[in-house]
């Protein structure tokens, strides 16, 4: 085998390695994009869920405040069992 053959083999090996590296880079890029999209979607879902939960909690507090106001205005505050009263 002459030096020309050695160089030709090296060139083929380098071309093959370059092609494999390119494919690996594409796979990594696709994986990172998928991960990024998943994180973005999870973040949006979490934000919506948190917003809905906070709204529900706020509505429940308003309902409890209204109930307490009605009970006080009717003068039946002492007639309500302790387990039904709002904890302060």
N, C-alpha and C positions, 0 to 999 in steps of 0.2 A: 504494500500500500504506500502510495506516494503522499507527499505533502498536500497535493491537490485533493486527493480523496479524503484525507483527514479534515481539511478545511470545509469540504462539501458536507461531510457528516456533521461537523460542528455547526454549520449554517442550518442544516435541517433540524438538528436538535434545538437550536436557539429559536427557530421559527415555530417548532412544536411547543416549546416552553412559553413563547410569547402568546400563542393562541390559547393555551391553557390558562395563563394568567389573565388574559382578556375575559375568558369565560368565567373565571373565578370572580373577577371584578364586577362583572354583570350580575352574577348571583348575589354577591354581597350588596350591591346597590339595590337590587329588588327586595332583598331581605330587610334592609334598613328602611326602605320606603314603606313596606308593609308594616314594620314595627312602628314607624312614625304615624302612619294612618290609624293604626290600632290605638295608640296612645292618645291621639287627638280625639278619636271617637269616644274612648272611655272617659276622657276629660269632659267632653260635652255632655255625655250621659250622666256623669257624676254631678255636674253643675245643675242640670235640669232636675235631677232627683233631689239634690240639696235644696234647691229653690222651692220645689213642691212640698218638701217636708217642712221647711220653715214656714211656708204659707199655711199649711195644715195646723202647725203648732200655734201660729198667731190666731187663726180662726178659733181654735179650741180655747185659747186664753180669753178671747172676746166673748165667746159663749159662756164661759165660767163667770166672767165679770158681769155679764147681763143677768145670768141666773142669780148671782149674789145680790145684785141691785134689786131684782124683782122680789126676792125673798125678804130683804130688808124693808122694802116699801110696803109689802103686804103684812109686815109685822109677825111673820112666822119663823123668824130666825131661830128661836129657841126650840122649835118643834122638830127641826131637822136632826136626824141621828148623826152622831159624830163621824161615822164612816162615809157619809154623803157630803160632808163639808169639805171645802177646798182647803188644802194644806197651805199654810203661810210660810 
